[in-house]
Amino acid sequence: MKTKNIVTAMGVILVAIAAFKTSVIGYYPSEMVWIIPLYLIGIVVALVGRKMAAGKP
């Protein structure tokens, strides 16, 4: 697999974990301290992965 796809997948997985935690499992307000950064980091990593230069074929 190319590095670009791996980085994008990592970002999507982080966002999916945060979404699963907030929507399915539920959360306490005190947990928002780490859930919001998890969303932000996941989105940034996914965007960086999408913008990375494609490897040589």
N, C-alpha and C positions, 0 to 999 in steps of 0.2 A: 504494500500500500504506500501511496505517496505521503510525504510529510504533511502536505496541504490538507489531505483528507483526514489524517489522524488528528491534527490540531482542530479542525472544524468539528469532528466527532466528539472530541473532549469537551468543547464548549457546549455543544448540544446536550451532552450527557449531564453536565453541571446544571443547565437550565431545567432539564427534565427532573433531576433530583429535587431541585428547589420547588418546582411546580407540584410534584407528587407529595412532597412534605406539606405544602400549604393547602392543597385542595383535597387530598385523599385522607391523609393522616390527621391533619389539623395542626394547630400551633397555638402556643401561648404568646402573648405580646412580648415577653422577654426574649423569645427566640428570634424575633425580627432582627436582632443585632447581627446574626450570622446568615439569615435567610436572604435579606436584601443584598448584602455583598455577594452572596453566591449567585444570585440572578445577574448582577452587574458583571462579575468576573466571567460567568458563562457566556454572556452576550458579547463581551469584548473579545474573548478567546475565539468564539465562533466567527466573528467579523474579521479578526486578524487572519484566521485560517482561510477564509474565503478570499481575502485580498492578497495572500501570499502568491509569489510568482510560481507558475507551474514548472515542474521539473522537466528536464529534457526528455523527449520520448525515447 
